[in-house]
Amino acid sequence: MRDNWLNKRLKEIGKRQQDLADYIGVPQSRIGEFGTKWTFQLKHIKKAADFLGFNESALIDFLNEES
């Protein structure tokens, strides 16, 4: 598991990549590819932000820093 802000946040909130994948409706492998081959699509932003405990603006800021 790549050590990026997403994996750090999942660890902080006691969740797994699989939990996030199930919540936003993508395969776990997509979450594992986050930051390299895949990033959240617009349709995932609200649900991912809710799951991670961020507002949508904060999540978008993190995504912009990652790119």
Beta strands, then each sheet from edge to edge (+ up, - down):
end
